[in-house]
Amino acid sequence: MKVYKKLYVGENAKKDKKKILRGLEKKMLQPDVYAITLPVGNSDLLEIHPAFTLKYRIFKDARAKELYLVGIAKGRQEAFEVVATIVEDTIKAGKAYDIPATLQFGRDR
């Protein structure tokens, strides 16, 4: 999993940012923590994953290498708020809904 250098962090997640990131990297059980990633395919704008799901087998295969973490949140509602902020920033940057281009990730499309 690659982490966006200007990671979006929800208000409730700010004080535990380092702990959350370590937990996500180690795929630890973190109740009420959500990871916001770029989509693996080109079908969605963003994906929201409860942290515990990163332990699932699907994230242990090749797909895990493609995950780009762009935000973290504590709580489902906060995850939605972080996603809304990312989309708003994308629109303000004049990129419509091209989130990878706005965040300047060097990934192939």
N, C-alpha and C positions, 0 to 999 in steps of 0.2 A: 504494500500500500504506500503510495506517495502522498505526502502532505503538502497542501498549498501553502506557500510561504506567508501569505496574508490571510491565514485561516479565519473564517468567520466563526465567532464564538458567541453563543447566547449569553444573556445577562447572568443567568443562574449557573452557567458552566464556567464563567470567567475565573472564579476563585480556585477551581479545581482543574484548570486547563492542563497542566503538566501531568497530573494524576490520571486524567481521562485519556490523554494521548498515550501514556505508558500502558494503560489498561487496554486500549484499542490495539496497540502494537502486539501485546502479549495475548490478545484475545481473551481477556479476563471477563468474568461475569460482572457487569456494571449495571445494576438496576436503574431504570429511568434515564439512561444515557443513550443518545442517538447520534449516529454518524451520517453525515450528509455527503454524498459522493456524486461525481459526474456519472452519467449512465454508462454502462458497459457498451451498449449498442448506441444507435442514433435515434432510438424511439422515444426517449423521454428527455426532459430538461435536467432533472436531478433525481437522485434516489435517496430515500430516507431509510436507514437500517437501524433497528434497535441493536445496541451493542452486542447483546448476547447472540444475535444471529450470525455474527462474524465467526463464530465457532463452528458453524455448519459446514458440512463437507464441500458444498459448492464454492465456499470462499477459500478452501485449501488447495484447489486445483489452479489451473492457469488463470481463471477469472480474478483471483486475488492479486495477481501481478498487475492487473489492469485497473485496480481501484485507485481513484484519485480523491482523497479526502479534502473537501473544501469547507466543511463546517462541522461543528459539534454543538450539541444542545443537551440540556437536562430537562426532560419532559417532552411529551409529544407536542403540546401546544407551542413550546419554545422552538422545537424543530421546524414547525410550520412557519413561525415568525422569521427564523434564520433563512429559510428558503425564500420567503417573500422578500427579504432584504437583498439576497443575491440576485433575484430576478429584477427588482427595482434598480439595483446598481447596473445591471446589464442593459436595461432600457435607457438609463441615463447616459451610459457610455455610447449610445447610438448603435448598438450591435443587435438590436431587436431581442431575439431569444437565443443568440449564439453564445451561450455561457462559456464553453471552453475557450473561444477566441477572446472573450472579455477578460477571463481570468488568466489569459496568456499561458495556458498549459501547452507544452510542446508535444502534444500527442497526435498521432496520425489519425485521420478521419476516414 
